[in-house]
């Protein structure tokens, strides 16, 4: 199902593509083209711009990405980070890491990134934080566990961002599969926790946003 009207998406996307942002724009366009050719899931430019805004608003200097793919979201974040900031990226594929580092270097932001290969849920346990922003975009079955390890590592006022929380409408399935069950359980945690204040932004595939207040 379409979360938002496709015409609205196209309108906002065209505005985005016409805007002159930074030198890394062509790198992002190349990454989007690669993702389209190879059916590689990325957050896309509509969500990317929102990530950059959140980095600017929060003056983020410490960001952790649980699931970084080939570096697309990291480039968006890097463009809005405070000077001296660092993004810790995680990815299960060494090939994707190598591709990411190539794009990050082209975009001129590789010095802001520490890239770890392995299980994001295990890697984050080596970093006590606190982080200004944590992005969650790993396997959907792992979303509830991602919540449990991420929230304690956010600073007070930190932002927890999660992609795909509306899951193309599969959240309404009468017999949800394991991935959908993971998202449903995660969304319940997102709104039941007293440590955060949460909302779901219905752009692209649904973006969960939580701010830690205790």
Secondary structure by P-SEA (a helix, b strand, c coil): cccccaaaaaaaaaaaaacccccaaaaaaaaaaaaaaaccccccaaaaaaaaaaaaaacccbbbbccccccaaaaaaaaccccbbbbbbbbccaaaaaaaaaaaaaacccccbbbbcccaaaaaaaccccccbbbbbccccaaaaaaaaccccccccbbbbbcccccccccccccccaaaaaaaaaaaaaaacccbbbbbcccccbbbbbbbcc
